[in-house]
Amino acid sequence: MILWTVEEAKKSKYINRIILSTDNMEIVQACKDRRVEIPFLRPKELSRDDTPVIDVILHLLEYLRSTEGYLPDFVVLLQPTSPLRTCEDIDNVCDMLTANNEANAVISMTAVSQMPYWMRVINNNDGYVEYFISHNYKDCRRQDLPAIYIVNGAIYMCKTDILMKSKTFSPEKTLGYLMPKCRSIDIDDIVDFKLVESILFDQDNREKDENFIGG
C-alpha cells in the first residue's frame, strides 16, 4: 500500500520531497531506491496504535527545522491506507489551496452512502427506537436531503505555519476536495483490503490489455 502511494506522489507536478515516517525496517527496505526520504526511524512513543497522526507530522517538521533549518510552505499528508487516490487528485488539492489565498487547508471527502438523517438509536431506558439526529427530514426522499460528506482519509494539505499553530489538518477555512466513492476506500480491515486488491488487480489487467492492443 505504501508503494502505491509513493508512486502516485512521485507523479505529482507539485510535490518535491517525499518523506516517510516509520519505525519498521521492512518498510524502509521496501522503499529503498524509490526516491523516498527516510531520515530517521520513528520513535517508539510515536509508533503506538493510538498515536495521533498529527503528532507524527509535527515530529517530522521539528526534525526538519532542527537538522536542516528548513520548513516547507505546505504539508501534504498521504496515508498509505488510501491507495486508490491518484496523482491527479493530489495535484487538484494542491491547485485548490494555492489558488485560494484565504484558505488554510484542503481535505479530501466523499459523499456518504448511508444517510445519517435516517439512522436510529435504541433508547437504553425503554428500548424504543429514536432518530440519532433531530431533524425535519423524516418524510423526505433521499434526493431531497441535504448532501453530506465524510473525510475519506486520502489527502490532507495544510499551510505549514497554520498546521504547527493549530495542530490539526482541519483548521478554520478548510476547503473540501470531493472524490468519488471508488477512490475513497480507507483500509481499516481485511474486507476493505480485499476490495482494494480486487480494484487494483482489475485496473492492472485493463492496462495490460490496452498496452497489448496498442502495442
Sequence and secondary structure as in RCSB ss.txt:
>XXXX:A:sequence
MILWTVEEAKKSKYINRIILSTDNMEIVQACKDRRVEIPFLRPKELSRDDTPVIDVILHLLEYLRSTEGYLPDFV
VLLQPTSPLRTCEDIDNVCDMLTANNEANAVISMTAVSQMPYWMRVINNNDGYVEYFISHNYKDCRRQDLPAIYI
VNGAIYMCKTDILMKSKTFSPEKTLGYLMPKCRSIDIDDIVDFKLVESILFDQDNREKDENFIGG
>XXXX:A:secstr
 HHHHHHHHHH SS    B  BS HHHHHHTTTSS B  SB  GGG STT  HHHHHHHHHHHHHHHHS   SEE
EE  TT TT  HHHHHHHHHHHHH TT  EEEEEEE SS GGG EEE TTT  EEESS  S TT  GGGS   EE
EEEEEEEEEHHHHHHH SSS SSEEEEE  GGG     SHHHHHHHHHHHHHHHHHHHHHHHHH 
